[in-house]
């Protein structure tokens, strides 16, 4: 269900709080069916593409579902469709990058629908898809750190990992000698607009990953924040983790953030017309310019 209160850690004092000024508008939606998640992403991506919405971050959790990315190998689903159906697990083939992953209750799923042209990379240039993925990894590494869990990157593999040599967790419930993924990341980019995003295991029932070879990597385990905490009984609520993720998105991507109370509130603030034309949108030559050019008609490319 949509949040009805601001996050526990809000924007710094002095930041603008109008929806028109916000660079990242975010909604915590709670439990959302996967089909509805796909529909919402398509709706919002179209509005961001048209310049009628700023960047939007959707945070939610899904019922049990397997998703196969563009590069997925169907053999990495280890059980039959009949067994999936018997367990109430649906399966979707989607257009994000990566192989197969599992979503389920207790997992924070984030769908950042961002215009990459509005962001800059660490070198000050325009942010590309790889930069964006590395930024999301940094967000989730910082979220882990905020809860006392040390996490990082594994060279050559996308996502966020615990149990990396040299950064083990003192008091963890699992061995520090095994690299294990706590967050999976996979995005799709069209016309500079991102969709899909990350899946961060908080209190996820990890038995769901036994149905697959997670992300197509057979020799690495998965884990959750609950398993990695020295005191698992102190695991935070999913919405609290969402609030911390939002805060870190604002810091890592250097953007203002604003909580939107509901999808209806977001839709009410959709611009009637885009503020700026997209880079590939034809624009009409003003009549005065046409007259000076001798009446040459037709659109030009922006």
Long-range contacts (C-beta under 8 A, 24 or more apart in sequence): 1-29, 1-30, 1-31, 2-27, 2-28, 2-29, 2-30, 2-261, 2-262, 2-263, 3-27, 3-28, 3-239, 3-259, 3-261, 4-261, 6-259, 7-242, 7-243, 7-246, 7-247, 7-259, 8-240, 8-243, 9-243, 9-244, 9-247, 10-259, 11-250, 11-256, 11-257, 11-258, 15-256, 16-256, 17-258, 18-258, 19-258, 19-260, 19-269, 20-269, 21-256, 22-54, 22-256, 22-257, 22-258, 23-54, 23-55, 23-118, 23-255, 23-256, 23-257, 24-54, 24-55, 24-56, 24-57, 24-114, 24-246, 24-249, 24-250, 24-253, 24-255, 24-256, 24-257, 24-258, 25-53, 25-54, 25-55, 25-56, 25-57, 25-257, 25-258, 25-260, 25-266, 26-56, 26-57, 26-58, 26-59, 26-246, 26-249, 26-257, 26-258, 26-259, 26-260, 27-56, 27-57, 27-58, 27-59, 27-259, 27-260, 27-262, 27-263, 27-266, 28-59, 28-60, 28-239, 28-242, 28-243, 28-259, 29-58, 29-59, 29-60, 29-263, 30-60, 30-61, 30-239, 31-60, 31-61, 31-62, 31-63, 31-105, 32-60, 32-61, 32-62, 33-62, 33-63, 34-62, 34-63, 34-65, 34-67, 34-90, 34-92, 34-103, 37-62, 37-109, 37-111, 38-92, 38-94, 40-111, 40-263, 41-111, 41-113, 41-195, 41-196, 42-195, 44-113, 44-266, 45-113, 45-190, 45-193, 45-195, 47-270, 48-113, 48-114, 48-115, 48-193, 49-115, 49-190, 49-191, 49-193, 49-278, 50-274, 50-278, 51-271, 51-274, 51-275, 51-276, 51-277, 51-278, 52-270, 52-271, 52-272, 52-273, 52-274, 53-266, 53-269, 53-270, 53-271, 54-118, 55-112, 55-113, 55-114, 55-115, 55-118, 55-255, 56-112, 56-113, 56-114, 56-266, 57-110, 57-111, 57-112, 57-113, 57-114, 57-246, 57-249, 57-257, 58-110, 58-111, 58-112, 58-113, 59-108, 59-109, 59-110, 59-111, 59-242, 59-245, 59-246, 60-109, 60-111, 61-103, 61-104, 61-105, 61-106, 61-107, 61-108, 61-109, 61-238, 62-103, 62-104, 62-105, 62-107, 62-109, 63-88, 63-90, 63-104, 63-105, 64-88, 64-89, 64-90, 64-102, 64-103, 64-104, 64-105, 64-208, 65-89, 65-90, 65-91, 65-92, 65-102, 65-103, 65-104, 66-90, 66-91, 66-92, 66-100, 66-101, 66-102, 66-103, 66-211, 66-212, 67-91, 67-92, 67-93, 67-94, 67-96, 67-100, 67-101, 67-103, 68-92, 68-93, 68-94, 68-99, 68-100, 69-94, 69-95, 69-96, 69-97, 69-98, 69-99, 69-100, 69-101, 69-186, 70-94, 70-95, 70-96, 70-97, 70-98, 71-97, 71-98, 71-99, 71-216, 72-98, 72-99, 72-100, 72-216, 73-99, 73-100, 73-216, 76-100, 76-212, 76-213, 76-216, 77-211, 77-212, 78-210, 78-211, 78-212, 78-213, 79-211, 84-211, 87-211, 89-208, 89-211, 94-188, 94-196, 95-188, 95-196, 96-186, 96-187, 96-188, 96-195, 96-196, 97-186, 97-187, 97-188, 98-158, 98-184, 98-185, 98-186, 98-215, 98-216, 99-213, 99-215, 99-216, 99-217, 100-212, 100-213, 100-214, 100-215, 100-216, 101-184, 101-186, 101-199, 101-212, 101-214, 101-215, 102-208, 102-209, 102-211, 102-212, 102-214, 103-199, 104-204, 104-205, 104-208, 105-204, 105-205, 106-201, 106-202, 106-203, 106-204, 106-205, 106-224, 106-226, 106-238, 107-199, 107-200, 107-201, 107-202, 107-204, 108-199, 108-200, 108-202, 108-238, 108-241, 108-242, 108-245, 109-197, 109-198, 109-199, 109-200, 110-136, 110-197, 110-198, 110-199, 110-200, 110-245, 111-195, 111-196, 111-197, 112-136, 112-194, 112-197, 112-249, 113-193, 113-194, 113-195, 114-193, 114-194, 115-192, 115-193, 116-189, 116-192, 116-193, 116-194, 117-192, 117-279, 119-253, 119-255, 120-254, 129-187, 129-189, 129-194, 132-187, 132-194, 133-158, 133-185, 133-187, 135-252, 135-253, 136-185, 136-197, 136-198, 137-183, 137-185, 138-248, 138-252, 139-245, 139-248, 139-249, 139-252, 140-182, 140-183, 140-198, 140-200, 140-245, 140-248, 142-248, 142-251, 142-252, 143-200, 143-241, 143-244, 143-245, 143-248, 144-182, 144-225, 144-228, 146-244, 146-248, 147-225, 147-229, 147-236, 147-244, 148-229, 148-230, 149-182, 149-225, 149-228, 149-229, 151-182, 151-228, 154-179, 157-217, 157-220, 158-184, 158-185, 158-186, 158-215, 159-183, 159-184, 159-185, 159-215, 160-185, 160-200, 161-220, 162-223, 162-228, 163-223, 169-228, 169-230, 170-230, 171-230, 171-231, 172-227, 172-228, 172-229, 172-230, 173-227, 173-228, 173-229, 173-232, 174-223, 174-227, 174-228, 178-220, 178-221, 179-220, 179-221, 180-220, 180-221, 180-222, 180-223, 181-214, 181-215, 181-217, 181-220, 181-221, 181-222, 181-223, 182-222, 182-223, 182-224, 182-225, 182-228, 184-214, 184-215, 191-278, 191-280, 192-279, 200-225, 200-241, 200-245, 201-225, 202-226, 202-235, 202-236, 202-238, 202-241, 203-235, 203-238, 277-302, 278-302
